[in-house]
Amino acid sequence: MRLRLGMVGGGPGAFIGGVHRMAAALDGDFDLVAGAFSSNPARSEETGRSLGLDPSRVYGSFEEMARGEHALPEPARIQVVSIVTPNHLHHAVAKAFLECGIHVVCDKPLTTTIEDAEELCHLAAERALVFALTHNYTGYPMVKEARARVRAGSLGSLRKVVVEYSQGWLRTLLEAEGQKQAEWRGDPDRAGVSSALADIGSHAHNLVRYVTGLEVTRLFADLGTVVVGRAMEDDATVLLELEGGVRAVLMASQISTGERNHLRLRAYGSDRALDWCQEDPDRLRLVGPDGGEEIVFRGDPSLSMEAQSATRLPAGHPEGFIEAFANIYRGVAQAVRNSVATAAVGPHAGVGAASPAPGLDFPTVRDGAFGVHFIHRAVESAARGTWIDMTYEPPGKESP
Ligand SMILES: NC(=O)c1ccc[n+]([C@@H]2O[C@H](COP(=O)([O-])OP(=O)(O)OC[C@H]3O[C@@H](n4cnc5c(N)ncnc54)[C@H](O)[C@@H]3O)[C@@H](O)[C@H]2O)c1
C-alpha cells in the first residue's frame, strides 16, 4: 500500500522540501498528492503545477489544507504530512494536522519553544500518531554501525565524545543580501532563540544521543556572533557531560571559512575510538590504543543488521544524503502501516513503532523535545555564564 503524502513548505527556491520529496519517492512508499508549498498562494500553485498535482489538492495556506484534507473521504485524504517550513511554523502546522488524525514528518528543530514541543509530544501520544523528526544523519548506515558498536561495548567504556558541525556559508552577512535560507535563519522571529545552534547544533546533539545512547546531564555553552551586523549567534561551543560522567564537546559553526557540511563525530572509549564524518559517509574509522586503524565500509557483510538493512547499493557504489533521508521515510512508512493494521492497539505514542525493524528506527517527537530543551538550556547557559543542569523527561512514551 502506497501512502498518501502532503507537504507544507518546499516551494520555489526552497532547499529541504525537494530533498524530502526525493527521499519519500525513493522506495515507492509514498505518493505526493497535496500541498501548501508557500505562504504565497500563487507560488504554492506554481509548485503544485510543476509537480503535476491535482489543482484541487494544492492549497493557499496550511490551515486551508488541513481543513480541505480533513473534509475528504478517508481513502482520498493524505495520511502523512511533511513539514518543511522555517522553524517558527513547525508547531502550528504539526498541531493542525495531528488534530485531523494525520501522521507527521517534521524537519528540525521541532519547535521554537519547549511548551510547544511538549504540546506536540502530548498530541502525538494521545492520538497514537507517528511523528518523525528528520535528524537525517541517523539514517546513514555507518552511523547505525557506530551505534551498534558502542552498544556492543567494542570501544570499552565510553570516556569522551567530540562532535562538530562546521559550515562556512554564513561567514559574510548573507542575510542582508536577501538570500532566502540566510534571511529567516538570522531572524529571531522565524529561527527561534538560536540560529547556528538550533540549525546545525541540534543535529550534532541528536547524533551524540543516537550513537552513545546517553542523554546530556549538564552543559556549559559559549555562543558568539562573529559577523558584524548579525542578529543571532553564528558560532557555538558547548561543553557537555553525558550520563555516566562521559565528557563531550559540541561545536556548531556557520562562519568556519571553507567548511561545507563538516559533521564529524569521534567517540573515545577505554579500549578503542571511532570516527565518522558525513562528507565521507561510507567509512567508519576505528582506532586502537596504539593508533592502529581499521576502516570498515558500508556494504561489508560483517556489519550489524542495522547498518546492512539501511543499505541499498553494493559496497563501492556511493550512497549519501538522499538515501539516509530515505531511510527515515522508509521507517515512517513501516510505522504508519503498522498503525493502520493494529489501529487502536498500536503503542505508537508519537514514536515510530514499538519495535521497528533493524535499521528502520527514526528520530521522534520526543527526540525533538530533547533537542528544543538542549537549545534553550544552552542559550540560558551562555547568557548566565554557568553550567546548567539538563535533567529532563519529555511527555509521551520512550523512543524505540
Ligand atoms: N534536516 C536537514 O538536513 C535540514 C536541512 C535544511 C533545512 N532544514 C530545516 O528545514 C526547514 C526549512 O528549511 P529550508 O532551508 O528548506 O528553508 P527554505 O527557506 O529554503 O524553504 C522554506 C519554504 O517554506 C515555505 N513557507 C514559508 N512560510 C510558509 C507557510 N506559511 N506555508 C507554507 N509554506 C511556507 C517557503 O515559501 C519556502 O518554500 C527548517 O526548519 C530547517 O531548519 C533541515
The ligand as an SDF file (V2000), in Angstrom:
LIG
                    3D

 44 48  0  0  0  0  0  0  0  0999 V2000
   17.3370   18.0310    8.0120 N   0  0  0  0  0  0  0  0  0  0  0  0
   18.1550   18.8130    7.3600 C   0  0  0  0  0  0  0  0  0  0  0  0
   19.2480   18.4230    6.9820 O   0  0  0  0  0  0  0  0  0  0  0  0
   17.7340   20.2220    7.0600 C   0  0  0  0  0  0  0  0  0  0  0  0
   18.4500   20.9820    6.1180 C   0  0  0  0  0  0  0  0  0  0  0  0
   17.9780   22.2750    5.8360 C   0  0  0  0  0  0  0  0  0  0  0  0
   16.8810   22.7810    6.4890 C   0  0  0  0  0  0  0  0  0  0  0  0
   16.2540   22.0310    7.4290 N   0  0  0  0  0  0  0  0  0  0  0  0
   15.0640   22.5650    8.1260 C   0  0  0  0  0  0  0  0  0  0  0  0
   14.0040   22.5880    7.1800 O   0  0  0  0  0  0  0  0  0  0  0  0
   13.1990   23.7370    7.3400 C   0  0  0  0  0  0  0  0  0  0  0  0
   13.1860   24.5420    6.0330 C   0  0  0  0  0  0  0  0  0  0  0  0
   14.4980   24.9470    5.7360 O   0  0  0  0  0  0  0  0  0  0  0  0
   14.9390   25.3500    4.2400 P   0  0  0  0  0  0  0  0  0  0  0  0
   16.4090   25.5750    4.2770 O   0  0  0  0  0  0  0  0  0  0  0  0
   14.3840   24.3950    3.2540 O   0  0  0  0  0  0  0  0  0  0  0  0
   14.1930   26.7500    4.1130 O   0  0  0  0  0  0  0  0  0  0  0  0
   13.7510   27.4850    2.7760 P   0  0  0  0  0  0  0  0  0  0  0  0
   13.6620   28.9200    3.1080 O   0  0  0  0  0  0  0  0  0  0  0  0
   14.6360   27.0470    1.6490 O   0  0  0  0  0  0  0  0  0  0  0  0
   12.2930   26.9030    2.4830 O   0  0  0  0  0  0  0  0  0  0  0  0
   11.1780   27.1630    3.3070 C   0  0  0  0  0  0  0  0  0  0  0  0
    9.9160   27.0020    2.4910 C   0  0  0  0  0  0  0  0  0  0  0  0
    8.7930   27.1800    3.3520 O   0  0  0  0  0  0  0  0  0  0  0  0
    7.8540   27.9960    2.6630 C   0  0  0  0  0  0  0  0  0  0  0  0
    6.9440   28.6680    3.6130 N   0  0  0  0  0  0  0  0  0  0  0  0
    7.1760   29.7240    4.4160 C   0  0  0  0  0  0  0  0  0  0  0  0
    6.0550   30.0540    5.0910 N   0  0  0  0  0  0  0  0  0  0  0  0
    5.0950   29.1730    4.7050 C   0  0  0  0  0  0  0  0  0  0  0  0
    3.7260   28.9860    5.0360 C   0  0  0  0  0  0  0  0  0  0  0  0
    3.1010   29.7910    5.9030 N   0  0  0  0  0  0  0  0  0  0  0  0
    3.0440   27.9810    4.4260 N   0  0  0  0  0  0  0  0  0  0  0  0
    3.6430   27.1610    3.5280 C   0  0  0  0  0  0  0  0  0  0  0  0
    4.9460   27.2980    3.1800 N   0  0  0  0  0  0  0  0  0  0  0  0
    5.6570   28.2760    3.7610 C   0  0  0  0  0  0  0  0  0  0  0  0
    8.7140   28.9940    1.9000 C   0  0  0  0  0  0  0  0  0  0  0  0
    7.9880   29.6100    0.8630 O   0  0  0  0  0  0  0  0  0  0  0  0
    9.7690   28.0310    1.3630 C   0  0  0  0  0  0  0  0  0  0  0  0
    9.2940   27.3880    0.1990 O   0  0  0  0  0  0  0  0  0  0  0  0
   13.7850   24.4920    8.5270 C   0  0  0  0  0  0  0  0  0  0  0  0
   13.0760   24.1850    9.6940 O   0  0  0  0  0  0  0  0  0  0  0  0
   15.2200   23.9760    8.6070 C   0  0  0  0  0  0  0  0  0  0  0  0
   15.7320   24.0190    9.9280 O   0  0  0  0  0  0  0  0  0  0  0  0
   16.6500   20.7870    7.7030 C   0  0  0  0  0  0  0  0  0  0  0  0
  1  2  1  0
  2  3  2  0
  2  4  1  0
  4  5  1  0
  4 44  2  0
  5  6  2  0
  6  7  1  0
  7  8  2  0
  8  9  1  0
  8 44  1  0
  9 10  1  0
  9 42  1  0
 10 11  1  0
 11 12  1  0
 11 40  1  0
 12 13  1  0
 13 14  1  0
 14 15  2  0
 14 16  1  0
 14 17  1  0
 17 18  1  0
 18 19  2  0
 18 20  1  0
 18 21  1  0
 21 22  1  0
 22 23  1  0
 23 24  1  0
 23 38  1  0
 24 25  1  0
 25 26  1  0
 25 36  1  0
 26 27  1  0
 26 35  1  0
 27 28  2  0
 28 29  1  0
 29 30  1  0
 29 35  2  0
 30 31  1  0
 30 32  2  0
 32 33  1  0
 33 34  2  0
 34 35  1  0
 36 37  1  0
 36 38  1  0
 38 39  1  0
 40 41  1  0
 40 42  1  0
 42 43  1  0
M  CHG  2   8   1  16  -1
M  END
$$$$
